[in-house]
């Protein structure tokens, strides 16, 4: 990650949900929900990271156009969605699952796959892909 920040053209690769955690540390302990996207190239290398929305204590407003405008502008092949749960419980809500499915369907239309949706808290994380949502 340090090499990536120095701009030496070495892009980190994501091959499992745990490998997203270093990219999510900035939102882990926030008191409001932060929705973040990691944009990946065809080799699953991170090419861009963007905070898409900052919500309230328990909700975040996210629209597909905000997620995919960045994906298109950075020529991403896929995206990993992520947000924090300030409550400390990383279990997905019905709204989280519905949003994940909606963003995944939007991505299918334009050819940008949603690889995973990670929900992070101060002490744990959940992968919606591992839970069978994706």
N, C-alpha and C positions, 0 to 999 in steps of 0.2 A: 504494500500500500504506500509506503514511504517513497519507493522508487516511482510509482505512478504519479504521486504528487509532484515529484521533481521534474516530470515531463520527459522521462527517458524512453518513451515509446513502449514501455512494457505495461501491457494492460492485464489486470487481474482477471482470472477466469472463475466463473461460478459453476460448480458441478454438483453442489448439494445445498440444501437450505442453510446449514450452519455457516457456509462460506459467505452469506450475505451479512452476517452480524457485524463485521467491522465497518460496513457502510451505513449501519443503522444506529451507531452509538450516539450520534447527535440528537436523535429523537427519543431515545430510550427513556429518559427521565423527564421529559417535558410534561408540563401540567395541563396542556391542551393536546387534543389529537392532531398529529401531523401525518399527512399522507405523502409518501415519497415514492418515486419510481427510479429503478435502475434500468438503464437502457443498454442492451447487449447487441453485439454484432453476431454474425453467423457462427462464430466460434465460441459463443457464450462469454466473451470478454466484455467487461464493463467499459462502455464508451462515454457514458454520461450519467449523472445523478441529478435529480431535480426534486425539490419539495413542491408538490402540486397544490396542496391545500393545508391551511391551518384552521382547525375547527374549534369546538368547545371542549368542555370536560369529557363529553360522551359522544360527540358526533363530529363528522367532517363531511363537508359538501364536496363531492368529486363528480366531474362530468367527463365522459369519454373524450370530448374534444381537447380538454386540457392535458390529458394523458397522451393522446396520440399526436397532437401537434408537435410535441417535443420528440416523439419517436420518429416521426417523418422528417423533421428538420435535421436530426442526427443520423438518419439512415439506419435506424435500429432494425434488427431482424426479430427481436423479441423484447419483452419487458418483464421485470419482476416488480410487483406491487408490494408496498409495505406501509404499515402504519402502526402507531403506538396505541396502547391502552393505558391511560394515566391511572386507571383504577388498580392496576397491578395484576389483573386477571387477563391473560392473553387469549382466552377462549373466544372464538368468533361468535358474533351476534347474528341474528337473522339478516340484519341490514348488511353486515360484512359479507355474508355468503351471497346475498342478492347482488350487491355491488360487484363482487368478483365475477359472477356469471355474466352480468351485463357488460362489464369491460372486456371479458373474454370473447363474447359474441361480437362486440364492436371490432375487436382486433382481428377476428376471423374474416370479417368483411374486407378489411384493408390489407390482410396478409401479414399481420404482426402478432405473433403468439404471446399470450400471457403464460409465462412459465410457472409462476408461483405467486402467491400472496402471503406475505409473512406478517404476522401480528406479533409485536414485541412489547414486553413490559419490562419493569426494572429488574426482574429476576429470571424471566423465561421467555420463550417464543413458541409460536405455533405456525406450522406450514399448512396452508389450506390444500396444497397439492398432496401432502402426506396424509391428510384427512380425507382425501377422495373427492374434494369439491371440484378440482380441476382434472 
